[in-house]
Structures are given as structure tokens and as C-alpha cells.
Amino acid sequence: RHTVFLHISKGSECDNFTDLDFRECFIGTNLYVKLLLYTRANLDCGQELSHNNFLAQPLFNLTLPTTMVIHGYRPTGAPPIWVDHIVRLLAAQEDMNILVVDWNRGAANLNYFTAVTNTRSVAANISAFIQKMQDNGASLSSVHLIGVSLGAHVAGFVGATLKGKIGRITALGYKGSLGHIDFYANGGADQPGCPKTIFSGKSYFVCDHQRSVFLFLCALNKTCKFTAYPCSSYNDFLDGRCLQCESLRPVPCPVLGEMFWLATLTQGASCKKTNYRVDMVTWNQFTRWGIVVIKLHSGKKVIEQYTATRMLAQFDEDLHPVQKISIRFITGNMIGPKYKFRLLRLRLTPLENSDRPLLCRYDIILEENIEMSFRPMPCEESHLN
């Protein structure tokens, strides 16, 4: 038996992700599916894999797991900025074949519905390829599909074509119920830090949608554990009713990325959250939609949380005792008068540390976009329930 080590250097001829210009997107592109192979031996140099003669590529090892990364709609024709990151992070998990499914010719069209129509053909192409892999000895259980946006639809179609025998499908940026566990970051809608108005330009349309990709990258990178809680509704979660995982016992609360590779269970860095239930009683007659930014101060430490007028606030660090609270009311209002918001009562209830006192403040006038700071006071007996 001979062991052969193969390394592809940057000087070798590499195959790159298709990069199209706006003119091509405007005219429209015909579908072409390119499979770019990356392994630990060629992370910097993708190799296009033949759909029919893939065994001729020595880097493609059917005895290893295969992960296929499928992008979504590309209105500008530019390559996704996250492709290189996800390839490297996947390779760091274990030795595997990483196939980037480049269907930019087909996804890059000004007409979104043209790209939607093409997803069926992309799925048929990938399904046929995986079937050939199986015919040559690969196990379907060793195949993992990661689909982003319309790519998630493609992955779902492939899974259905192969009668659910694919080992794993990860759908990112897909709001519907699709998998064994569906993770909804921040409720699966508006994401913290993303623009709230159309005046922000392109980021207004893509920021929330792309957040799932970057959360997934963080999970692979083991920089932080994103713990999820089973809950009947997002409103129940915001009310602080779903901070336990009793229904899953003896299995612990699911963590994004943990069920992807077991390495995350032992090597993942823990980012402990401190949870407060925020109760606000307002005086204003009419409801105003906006964001309330809350900061907790303890000496020189300051931690910040964006919250709505009724929600569970999660802070990245446990500060005790809390010496000062800062609060700011934001509506995204660009024109017109500045609004005022009157809080008759603000109460923060620590949910993990029931022995700690509740933090209260009464009769606060907030002016839009102006931060107000104050020391918390003991809650009155009539407001403890």
C-alpha cells in the first residue's frame, strides 16, 4: 500500500467562483452549475470537479465526508463574501471534501423569479451528482448540504429527490420550519444592529437575511455558543417564559453548531448570558414603535442591550451590583418633531438570580435619541408582582 501526499500550490491553475458584472445580470444569465472542490490540501486553490468524471480528480476522496455549500440569489453577480470563510472553517472541523456549488450563472438575474425557477434545475443537477457518488461507493449519510437563502430551497429539493437519505441539511436564511431543529435568531426577523429604514441602501435589504450566515460562521469558529430555547412562540420567549429546556431532558438546550460537529461540545467557548425581564408601564395614549437601548453600569464596566418596549433582555456579561442604568429611545424617525416617551415604571427582573433585588425606576421622560442615566431604586411592594 502506498500513501501519496498531494498539495496544490497557489502557483497552480485554480478555478474561481464565477464573478459577473451588472451588465450580465441586467441581460440575464443562462444556468450553469460549477462544482468547486476544496480540501485541506487546496484551501487556496479551488478545483472544478467534473460532473461525470470526478474520479479523475485525485483530491476528491469518496471515503471522506462531503459538504456542499449552495449560495442563493445574486442580484449583482458578485461572489458571496462569506464563501472563503466558510470553506476554511469547514476544513478546520475535520478532513472532508468541500464542494462550493457555484450557480451564479442562473442566480445572477435582475428578475428574482428567474433565479427561483432555476433552483429546480440546480437541485436536479446536484441530485444526479450525489447519486453518481453513491454509485461509486459514497454513503449518502456522509453528505451534508448547507444552503443559504434560495440555496436552502435547492438543498430541500435535493433532500426530497433522494428521499430524505441525505445525512444532514443546514438551511440558512430560511424562515419556515424545515429541519429537526429550527433556530430562529432574535425571532427570525429584524436583527440587532441592522438598518431600520430604506435610506440605509443595500444593507437594509440584506443585513437581516445574511445574519444567519455570520451566526453560523461564528458557531463554526467556536467564538461563542449560541444557546437556543424551545418555545411555543417568540412572544412567550420575550416574556421570559422559555429560559429552560425541560421538554428536552436529558438532552441539554440546543446550541447552534453543536449538532453540526461534536467538537463544539468540548471546545466551544462559552458566552454566558444574563437575562432580565424588562417590564415597562407607559403613560402615552398611542403606541409608538421603536427600540429601547438599555445599558447596565457597574464601576467601569458597561454592557448594552437593544430591546423593544416589552421583551427579554439578554446581556453578554453578568454585572453585579448594578450601579447605574442608561436608557435611550430610538424610532428611526428621520424627519419631523422629536417624540417624547413617558415611562411610569421601568422594572428589570433578574431571571437566573432570584435572590438579587429587582431594579426599578419611576416616572421617566425619554426624548427620542437622547440617552438618560439614573441609579436604580428598590421596587415598591405593590410593584413586585
Disulfide bonds with the S-S distance in Angstrom:
Cys14-Cys45 1.98
Cys194-Cys207 1.99
Cys224-Cys271 2.41
Cys231-Cys242 1.91
Cys245-Cys253 1.92
Cys360-Cys379 1.83
